[in-house]
């Protein structure tokens, strides 16, 4: 039997196992270790009677095959293009041999216990011998069932008998039921009369032989039956660890099966905790390589008494600071005759942790006490990348020209939060109202959209392209009021992500969200809306923290909307 392969930029992996695991961590058969978009256990490829099925059990960022999202499972064909998490690409290759279709295998596999066995996923092997036996049993099972199935369909029982004997012998060579393998081969060769009934009997006999071999393997594998769960109570999401810190775990272990809990940072063990209290601590001084201003995953894994991993379902994102910090009053003044080293603010590096903190401060400018989970690393990375587009001098002077128009329209007329109009204008035009295609004004809206929805009712003879931008501000403020209050329950951030949708369209989009509105990145999955969300945050944090981005002569945008009129 010719096995398929999965081709990635790191090479090709033969898909000869019953289950091939795919994920971000190194224990997977196919590991995308440098890609944070890929989940720890992202997907599996199952080999069932010569067919390959891709299964996504619910990864964070999903999987596509030839551009189509995978919902549950999909059968793979030669040349299929697979993308895990939106960024990790692979190609499914089956060489010159094309797998049979699911409809072809239906008659063959129906009611066949051996066919079901071939799809089992194993746990951790407890011995080298068990691993070897199991691999050969798995190989023999898939080899035999595929070849016998092919013979059944073609009606050539002689070939079926040969295939059955070969497969049974393969199991025997693994040290399992070798006499049964030889007997099956001998009996089959003597009975090659062309009877379909005999072929069916061979399939059943092969199933028994294969089950004996595979059973010996699975009996020795360390799949944990422990149902314990764990949650990291503290530290909390986004905390900065700058001294030895106790880690509090909430472990639910009603069966008493947990032998230890292991804490991992970016999937590397850093501490161990044992029952009953599961006390553990992490010291940032012992992890100097993590003091990079980035966010790192702290996770917990539970292990049972046999060494099997019970669960790994809790994660928080932290920053580590093990560097010595010099307080301002301790900073040394250059000695006479010494010249301080030149400083270049335009090359200041803004860390991911800085992006997260500035984003948290940004949303606090809006009233209503709305909470957003800003711990998603991919979300913060996307914002970080976009900030370069807004870290350009001159926005303060341009924005100041439209201060009154924005404040009057958004705050005084429509009772919207003051930051909304300014941040939206920064994100959509950088306060340049010049027409681009059919879009015009600070908020880049089209005349048709404004007129169709009657957002220009109070503009008189002015248009959204007029230099004063009074009409553009009135139209945009009226539109955002319809989204913020009429659709998104006073939530300006979701409204900003929906910019461009008519209210009815935005309401239909809102219906796709989960009940937890704080999970903004996981709720907003489509590329256009994510793009607008990312730009809103990137523009907002640059405009509110210009010095952080090397804009020494710019002022925080909030100075414009805090002016009392």
C-alpha positions as CSV (number, residue, x, y, z in Angstrom):
1,X,0.0,0.0,0.0
2,X,1.3,3.4,-0.9
3,X,0.8,5.9,1.9
4,X,0.1,9.6,1.2
5,X,2.4,12.4,2.5
6,X,1.8,15.9,3.8
7,X,4.2,18.4,2.3
8,X,5.1,21.5,4.3
9,X,7.9,24.0,4.0
10,X,9.9,21.9,6.4
11,X,9.7,18.7,4.3
12,X,7.3,15.8,3.8
13,X,5.7,13.6,6.5
14,X,4.4,10.1,5.5
15,X,0.8,9.6,6.7
16,X,1.2,5.9,7.6
17,X,-0.2,6.1,11.1
18,X,-3.9,5.6,11.7
19,X,-3.9,9.1,13.2
20,X,-1.4,11.9,12.3
21,X,-1.6,14.8,14.7
22,X,-1.0,18.4,13.6
23,X,-0.4,21.4,15.9
24,X,1.9,24.0,17.2
25,X,3.8,21.9,19.8
26,X,6.7,19.6,19.1
27,X,4.9,16.4,20.3
28,X,2.7,16.5,17.2
29,X,3.6,14.4,14.2
30,X,3.5,17.6,12.1
31,X,4.5,20.6,14.2
32,X,4.4,24.3,13.1
33,X,6.3,25.4,16.2
34,X,6.9,29.0,15.1
35,X,3.3,29.8,14.1
36,X,1.2,31.2,16.9
37,X,-1.9,31.1,14.7
38,X,-1.8,27.3,14.9
39,X,-3.4,25.7,18.0
40,X,-1.4,23.4,20.3
41,X,-3.5,20.4,19.0
42,X,-4.9,21.9,15.9
43,X,-6.1,19.0,13.6
44,X,-5.7,15.3,12.8
45,X,-5.5,13.3,9.6
46,X,-7.1,9.9,10.0
47,X,-6.3,6.9,7.7
48,X,-9.4,4.8,7.3
49,X,-9.3,1.8,5.0
50,X,-7.2,3.6,2.4
51,X,-9.0,6.9,2.8
52,X,-7.6,10.0,4.4
53,X,-9.8,12.4,6.4
54,X,-8.8,15.8,7.8
55,X,-10.5,16.5,11.1
56,X,-10.5,19.9,12.9
57,X,-12.0,19.4,16.3
58,X,-12.5,23.2,16.9
59,X,-9.2,25.0,16.6
60,X,-9.0,28.7,17.4
61,X,-8.3,29.9,13.9
62,X,-9.7,27.1,11.8
63,X,-8.5,25.1,8.9
64,X,-9.2,25.3,5.2
65,X,-8.9,22.9,2.3
66,X,-8.6,24.5,-1.1
67,X,-9.9,27.7,0.5
68,X,-13.0,26.1,2.0
69,X,-13.4,26.0,5.8
70,X,-13.3,22.6,7.4
71,X,-16.4,21.9,9.6
72,X,-15.8,18.6,11.4
73,X,-14.0,16.5,8.8
74,X,-13.4,16.4,5.1
75,X,-12.0,13.6,2.9
76,X,-8.6,14.6,1.3
77,X,-7.7,14.1,-2.4
78,X,-4.3,14.3,-4.1
79,X,-3.1,17.9,-4.5
80,X,-5.4,19.4,-1.9
81,X,-4.0,22.7,-0.4
82,X,-4.5,22.9,3.3
83,X,-4.0,26.0,5.5
84,X,-3.9,25.6,9.3
85,X,-4.8,28.7,11.4
86,X,-4.8,31.0,8.3
87,X,-1.0,30.9,7.9
88,X,0.6,27.4,8.0
89,X,0.3,25.9,4.5
90,X,0.6,22.2,3.5
91,X,-0.2,20.1,0.5
92,X,-1.7,16.6,0.6
93,X,0.1,14.3,-1.9
94,X,-0.9,10.8,-2.9
95,X,1.6,10.2,-5.7
96,X,0.2,8.4,-8.7
97,X,-2.3,6.4,-6.6
98,X,-5.6,8.1,-5.9
99,X,-7.5,7.1,-2.8
100,X,-10.8,5.5,-3.3
101,X,-13.9,7.6,-2.7
102,X,-16.0,7.4,0.5
103,X,-18.9,6.0,-1.6
104,X,-16.7,3.2,-2.8
105,X,-15.6,2.2,0.7
106,X,-19.1,2.4,2.1
107,X,-20.1,-1.1,1.1
108,X,-16.8,-2.6,2.1
109,X,-16.5,-0.9,5.5
110,X,-20.1,-1.2,6.6
111,X,-20.4,-3.3,9.8
112,X,-16.6,-4.1,9.7
113,X,-15.1,-3.8,13.1
114,X,-11.6,-3.8,11.7
115,X,-12.4,-0.8,9.6
116,X,-13.4,1.1,12.7
117,X,-10.3,0.0,14.5
118,X,-8.0,1.6,11.9
119,X,-9.2,5.1,12.9
120,X,-8.3,4.8,16.6
121,X,-6.0,7.5,18.0
122,X,-3.4,6.3,20.4
123,X,-2.0,7.9,23.6
124,X,1.6,7.9,24.8
125,X,3.4,4.6,24.3
126,X,4.6,3.0,27.6
127,X,7.4,1.0,26.0
128,X,9.5,0.9,22.9
129,X,8.3,-2.7,22.2
130,X,4.7,-1.6,22.4
131,X,5.3,1.2,20.0
132,X,6.9,-1.1,17.4
133,X,4.3,-3.8,17.7
134,X,1.5,-1.2,17.4
135,X,3.0,0.5,14.4
136,X,3.3,-2.8,12.5
137,X,-0.1,-3.9,13.5
138,X,-1.6,-0.6,12.3
139,X,0.4,-0.9,9.1
140,X,-0.8,-4.5,8.5
141,X,-4.4,-3.6,9.3
142,X,-4.5,-0.7,6.8
143,X,-2.5,-2.6,4.2
144,X,-4.7,-5.7,4.4
145,X,-8.0,-4.0,4.5
146,X,-7.1,-1.7,1.5
147,X,-5.9,-4.6,-0.6
148,X,-8.7,-7.0,0.2
149,X,-11.2,-4.2,-0.3
150,X,-9.7,-3.6,-3.8
151,X,-10.0,-7.3,-4.6
152,X,-13.6,-7.5,-3.4
153,X,-14.5,-4.6,-5.7
154,X,-12.7,-6.2,-8.7
155,X,-14.0,-9.7,-7.9
156,X,-10.6,-11.3,-8.0
157,X,-10.6,-13.6,-5.0
158,X,-7.2,-15.0,-5.7
159,X,-5.7,-11.5,-5.2
160,X,-7.8,-11.1,-2.1
161,X,-6.5,-14.3,-0.7
162,X,-2.9,-13.2,-1.4
163,X,-3.5,-9.8,0.1
164,X,-5.1,-11.3,3.2
165,X,-2.2,-13.8,3.7
166,X,0.3,-11.0,3.2
167,X,-1.4,-8.8,5.8
168,X,-1.8,-11.5,8.3
169,X,1.9,-12.5,7.9
170,X,2.8,-8.8,8.4
171,X,1.1,-8.9,11.7
172,X,2.8,-12.1,12.6
173,X,6.2,-10.6,11.8
174,X,5.5,-8.0,14.5
175,X,5.6,-10.8,17.1
176,X,1.8,-11.1,17.3
177,X,-0.2,-14.2,16.1
178,X,2.4,-15.3,13.7
179,X,0.9,-18.8,13.5
180,X,-2.5,-17.3,12.8
181,X,-0.8,-15.3,10.0
182,X,0.7,-18.4,8.4
183,X,-2.5,-20.4,8.8
184,X,-4.6,-17.6,7.2
185,X,-2.2,-17.5,4.2
186,X,-2.3,-21.3,3.7
187,X,-6.0,-21.6,4.1
188,X,-6.7,-18.7,1.8
189,X,-4.4,-20.0,-0.9
190,X,-6.2,-23.4,-0.8
191,X,-9.6,-21.8,-1.0
192,X,-9.2,-19.5,-4.0
193,X,-12.4,-20.7,-5.7
194,X,-13.7,-17.3,-6.6
195,X,-16.4,-17.4,-4.0
196,X,-17.5,-14.0,-2.7
197,X,-18.5,-15.7,0.5
198,X,-15.0,-16.9,1.0
199,X,-13.6,-13.4,0.4
200,X,-16.0,-12.1,3.0
201,X,-14.8,-14.8,5.4
202,X,-11.2,-13.7,4.7
203,X,-12.0,-10.1,5.6
204,X,-13.5,-11.3,8.9
205,X,-10.5,-13.5,9.6
206,X,-8.1,-10.7,8.8
207,X,-10.0,-8.4,11.1
208,X,-9.5,-10.9,14.0
209,X,-5.8,-11.2,13.3
210,X,-5.3,-7.5,13.0
211,X,-7.4,-6.8,16.1
212,X,-5.1,-9.2,18.1
213,X,-2.0,-7.4,17.0
214,X,-3.4,-3.9,17.4
215,X,-5.0,-4.9,20.7
216,X,-1.6,-5.8,22.1
217,X,-0.4,-2.4,21.0
218,X,-3.2,-0.3,22.4
219,X,-3.1,-2.2,25.7
220,X,0.4,-0.9,26.2
221,X,-0.3,2.7,25.3
222,X,-0.5,5.3,28.0
223,X,-3.7,7.1,27.1
224,X,-4.9,8.6,30.4
225,X,-8.3,7.9,31.7
226,X,-7.9,10.7,34.2
227,X,-10.7,13.2,33.9
228,X,-9.2,15.9,36.1
229,X,-9.1,19.6,35.0
230,X,-7.0,22.6,36.0
231,X,-7.3,26.3,35.8
232,X,-4.7,29.0,36.4
233,X,-6.2,31.4,39.0
234,X,-3.2,33.7,39.3
235,X,-1.3,35.4,37.8
236,X,-3.9,37.0,35.6
237,X,-4.0,37.7,31.9
238,X,-1.5,40.4,30.9
239,X,0.4,40.5,34.2
240,X,4.1,41.4,34.2
241,X,6.2,39.0,36.3
242,X,9.2,40.9,37.8
243,X,9.8,38.9,40.9
244,X,9.3,35.3,42.2
245,X,5.6,34.8,41.8
246,X,3.3,32.1,43.3
247,X,1.1,30.4,40.7
248,X,-2.3,29.4,42.1
249,X,-4.0,26.4,40.4
250,X,-7.6,25.3,40.8
251,X,-7.4,21.6,40.2
252,X,-10.5,19.5,40.1
253,X,-9.5,15.9,40.8
254,X,-12.4,13.9,42.2
255,X,-10.8,10.6,41.3
256,X,-7.5,11.4,42.9
257,X,-5.6,10.4,39.7
258,X,-3.3,13.4,39.3
259,X,0.3,12.7,40.2
260,X,1.7,16.2,39.3
261,X,1.0,19.4,37.5
262,X,3.7,20.9,35.2
263,X,3.8,24.6,34.4
264,X,5.0,25.5,30.9
265,X,5.9,28.8,29.4
266,X,5.7,28.7,25.6
267,X,5.4,24.9,26.0
268,X,8.7,24.6,27.9
269,X,8.5,23.3,31.5
270,X,9.5,25.8,34.1
271,X,8.0,24.5,37.4
272,X,6.3,21.5,38.9
273,X,3.5,21.2,41.5
274,X,2.3,18.2,43.4
275,X,-0.9,17.3,45.2
276,X,-2.7,18.1,47.4
277,X,-2.0,21.8,47.3
278,X,-0.3,22.1,43.9
279,X,1.9,24.9,45.1
280,X,4.3,26.3,42.5
281,X,6.3,29.4,41.8
282,X,8.1,31.0,38.8
283,X,11.1,33.2,39.1
284,X,11.7,35.6,36.2
285,X,15.4,35.9,37.1
286,X,15.7,32.2,36.1
287,X,14.1,33.0,32.7
288,X,16.1,36.0,31.4
289,X,15.5,35.1,27.8
290,X,11.8,35.9,28.3
291,X,12.4,39.5,29.3
292,X,11.9,40.7,25.7
293,X,8.7,42.8,26.1
294,X,6.7,40.1,24.4
295,X,3.8,38.2,25.7
296,X,4.3,34.5,26.6
297,X,1.9,31.6,27.2
298,X,1.8,30.1,30.7
299,X,0.0,26.8,30.6
300,X,-0.6,23.9,32.9
301,X,-0.4,20.1,32.1
302,X,-1.7,17.4,34.5
303,X,-0.1,13.9,34.5
304,X,-1.5,10.8,36.1
305,X,0.3,8.1,38.0
306,X,1.3,6.3,34.8
307,X,2.8,9.3,33.2
308,X,-0.1,9.9,30.8
309,X,-1.1,13.5,30.2
310,X,-4.6,14.1,31.6
311,X,-5.4,17.6,30.4
312,X,-3.9,20.9,29.3
313,X,-6.7,23.4,29.1
314,X,-5.7,26.5,30.9
315,X,-3.6,29.3,29.6
316,X,-2.8,32.9,30.5
317,X,-0.5,35.4,28.6
318,X,2.2,37.1,30.7
319,X,5.2,39.4,30.3
320,X,8.4,38.8,32.1
321,X,10.8,41.5,33.4
322,X,14.0,40.3,34.9
323,X,16.1,43.3,33.8
324,X,17.4,45.9,36.3
325,X,15.5,49.1,36.2
326,X,17.2,52.4,37.0
327,X,14.9,54.8,38.7
328,X,14.8,58.4,37.4
329,X,16.5,59.9,40.5
330,X,19.2,57.3,40.2
331,X,20.1,58.0,36.6
332,X,23.6,59.3,36.2
333,X,24.4,62.7,34.8
334,X,27.2,62.7,32.2
335,X,30.5,63.9,33.6
336,X,32.0,67.1,32.3
337,X,33.5,66.6,28.9
338,X,31.4,63.5,28.2
339,X,28.8,63.5,25.4
340,X,25.7,61.4,26.0
341,X,25.0,58.8,23.3
342,X,22.8,60.0,20.5
343,X,19.1,59.1,20.7
344,X,17.0,58.4,17.7
345,X,13.3,58.4,18.7
346,X,12.2,57.3,15.2
347,X,13.6,53.8,15.7
348,X,12.0,53.3,19.1
349,X,10.8,49.7,19.3
350,X,7.3,49.3,20.7
351,X,6.9,45.8,22.3
352,X,3.9,43.6,22.2
353,X,3.3,44.2,25.9
354,X,3.4,48.0,25.2
355,X,0.8,47.5,22.5
356,X,-1.4,45.6,24.9
357,X,-1.2,48.2,27.6
358,X,-1.9,51.1,25.3
359,X,-4.9,49.2,23.8
360,X,-6.3,48.6,27.2
361,X,-5.9,52.3,28.0
362,X,-7.6,53.2,24.7
363,X,-10.8,51.3,25.4
364,X,-11.0,52.9,28.8
365,X,-11.6,56.2,27.1
366,X,-15.1,55.0,26.2
367,X,-17.9,55.2,28.6
368,X,-20.0,52.3,29.8
369,X,-17.3,50.2,31.4
370,X,-17.2,47.8,28.5
371,X,-14.6,45.0,28.9
372,X,-12.6,43.5,26.1
373,X,-10.2,40.5,26.2
374,X,-7.1,41.9,24.7
375,X,-4.9,38.9,25.6
376,X,-4.9,37.3,22.1
377,X,-1.4,37.3,20.9
378,X,-2.3,37.3,17.2
379,X,-4.6,40.3,17.7
380,X,-1.8,42.3,19.4
381,X,0.7,41.3,16.7
382,X,-1.6,42.5,14.0
383,X,-2.0,45.9,15.8
384,X,1.7,46.1,16.3
385,X,2.3,45.6,12.6
386,X,-0.2,48.3,11.5
387,X,1.2,51.0,13.8
388,X,3.9,51.7,11.3
389,X,1.3,53.1,8.9
390,X,0.1,55.7,11.4
391,X,3.4,56.7,12.9
392,X,3.8,59.5,10.4
393,X,4.4,63.2,11.5
394,X,1.7,65.8,10.9
395,X,-1.5,64.3,12.1
396,X,-1.9,66.8,15.0
397,X,-1.9,69.8,12.8
398,X,-4.3,68.2,10.3
399,X,-6.7,67.0,13.1
400,X,-6.8,70.4,14.8
401,X,-8.4,71.9,11.7
402,X,-11.5,69.7,12.2
403,X,-11.7,69.7,16.0
404,X,-14.8,71.7,16.3
405,X,-16.7,69.9,13.5
406,X,-16.0,66.5,15.0
407,X,-16.8,67.5,18.6
408,X,-20.0,69.2,17.7
409,X,-21.3,66.4,15.4
410,X,-20.3,63.4,17.5
411,X,-20.4,64.6,21.1
412,X,-22.9,67.5,21.2
413,X,-25.4,66.4,18.6
414,X,-25.4,62.6,18.7
415,X,-24.1,62.0,22.3
416,X,-21.3,59.7,21.2
417,X,-18.1,59.2,23.1
418,X,-15.6,61.9,22.0
419,X,-12.8,59.6,21.0
420,X,-14.9,57.7,18.4
421,X,-15.0,60.4,15.7
422,X,-11.3,61.3,16.1
423,X,-10.0,57.7,16.2
424,X,-12.2,56.7,13.2
425,X,-10.9,59.6,11.2
426,X,-7.3,58.7,12.0
427,X,-7.8,55.1,11.1
428,X,-9.6,55.7,7.8
429,X,-7.9,58.8,6.4
430,X,-5.2,60.0,8.8
431,X,-7.2,63.3,8.7
432,X,-6.7,63.7,5.0
433,X,-10.2,64.3,3.5
434,X,-9.1,64.1,-0.1
435,X,-11.3,61.9,-2.3
436,X,-10.1,58.4,-3.1
437,X,-12.2,56.8,-5.8
438,X,-15.8,57.1,-4.8
439,X,-14.9,57.6,-1.1
440,X,-14.5,61.1,0.4
441,X,-14.0,63.0,3.6
442,X,-12.3,62.2,6.9
443,X,-14.2,59.0,7.3
444,X,-14.0,57.9,3.6
445,X,-17.7,57.4,3.0
446,X,-19.4,57.4,-0.4
447,X,-22.0,59.9,-1.5
448,X,-24.4,57.1,-2.5
449,X,-24.2,55.4,0.9
450,X,-24.8,58.7,2.7
451,X,-27.7,59.7,0.5
452,X,-29.4,56.2,0.4
453,X,-29.5,56.1,4.2
454,X,-30.3,59.8,4.5
455,X,-27.4,60.6,6.7
456,X,-27.0,64.0,5.0
457,X,-30.3,65.3,6.1
458,X,-28.9,68.2,8.0
459,X,-26.1,69.1,5.5
460,X,-28.1,71.6,3.5
461,X,-26.1,72.3,0.3
462,X,-22.9,71.0,1.7
463,X,-21.4,67.5,0.7
464,X,-19.1,65.1,2.5
465,X,-16.3,66.3,0.3
466,X,-16.6,70.0,1.3
467,X,-13.3,71.3,2.8
468,X,-14.8,72.3,6.2
469,X,-15.9,68.7,6.7
470,X,-19.0,69.8,8.6
471,X,-21.3,67.6,6.5
472,X,-19.0,64.6,6.6
473,X,-18.9,64.9,10.4
474,X,-22.7,65.1,10.7
475,X,-23.2,62.2,8.3
476,X,-20.7,59.9,10.0
477,X,-21.9,60.8,13.5
478,X,-25.5,60.0,12.5
479,X,-24.4,56.7,10.9
480,X,-22.3,55.7,14.0
481,X,-25.2,56.5,16.3
482,X,-27.3,54.0,14.4
483,X,-24.6,51.4,14.8
484,X,-23.5,52.1,18.3
485,X,-27.0,52.5,19.9
486,X,-29.2,50.8,17.4
487,X,-27.2,47.7,16.7
488,X,-24.3,47.1,19.1
489,X,-25.8,48.0,22.5
490,X,-23.7,51.1,23.1
491,X,-20.5,49.4,22.0
492,X,-18.3,51.7,19.8
493,X,-15.6,49.2,19.2
494,X,-17.8,46.6,17.5
495,X,-19.4,49.5,15.6
496,X,-16.0,50.6,14.3
497,X,-15.3,47.1,13.1
498,X,-18.6,47.1,11.2
499,X,-18.0,50.4,9.5
500,X,-19.4,50.3,5.9
501,X,-22.3,48.0,6.7
502,X,-25.9,49.2,6.7
503,X,-27.5,48.9,10.1
504,X,-29.6,45.9,9.0
505,X,-26.5,44.2,7.6
506,X,-24.6,45.0,10.8
507,X,-27.4,43.5,12.9
508,X,-27.3,40.2,10.9
509,X,-23.5,40.1,11.5
510,X,-24.0,40.7,15.2
511,X,-26.2,37.6,15.4
512,X,-23.1,35.4,14.6
513,X,-21.3,36.5,17.8
514,X,-21.0,34.3,20.8
515,X,-22.6,35.2,24.1
516,X,-19.3,36.5,25.5
517,X,-18.9,39.9,23.8
518,X,-15.5,40.5,25.5
519,X,-13.9,37.9,23.1
520,X,-13.7,40.5,20.4
521,X,-11.0,38.8,18.3
522,X,-12.7,35.4,18.2
523,X,-16.1,37.0,17.5
524,X,-14.8,39.0,14.6
525,X,-13.5,36.3,12.2
526,X,-13.9,37.8,8.7
527,X,-10.9,39.5,7.2
528,X,-12.5,42.9,6.3
529,X,-13.9,43.5,9.8
530,X,-10.7,42.3,11.4
531,X,-8.8,44.8,9.2
532,X,-11.0,47.7,10.4
533,X,-10.7,46.6,14.0
534,X,-6.9,46.4,13.9
535,X,-6.7,49.7,12.1
536,X,-8.9,51.3,14.7
537,X,-6.7,50.2,17.6
538,X,-3.4,50.9,15.7
539,X,-4.5,54.4,14.8
540,X,-5.8,55.1,18.3
541,X,-2.7,54.0,20.2
542,X,-0.3,55.8,17.9
543,X,-2.3,59.0,18.0
544,X,-2.6,58.9,21.8
545,X,1.0,57.9,22.4
546,X,3.0,59.7,19.7
547,X,6.3,59.8,21.7
548,X,6.2,56.0,22.0
549,X,6.3,55.8,18.3
550,X,9.1,58.4,17.7
551,X,6.7,61.3,16.9
552,X,8.4,63.9,19.1
553,X,6.5,66.9,17.8
554,X,3.0,65.4,17.9
555,X,0.5,65.7,20.7
556,X,-2.0,63.1,22.1
557,X,-5.2,63.2,20.1
558,X,-7.2,63.3,23.3
559,X,-6.1,67.0,23.8
560,X,-8.4,67.9,20.9
561,X,-11.5,66.2,22.2
562,X,-11.0,67.3,25.8
563,X,-11.3,70.9,24.9
564,X,-14.5,72.4,26.5
565,X,-16.6,74.2,23.9
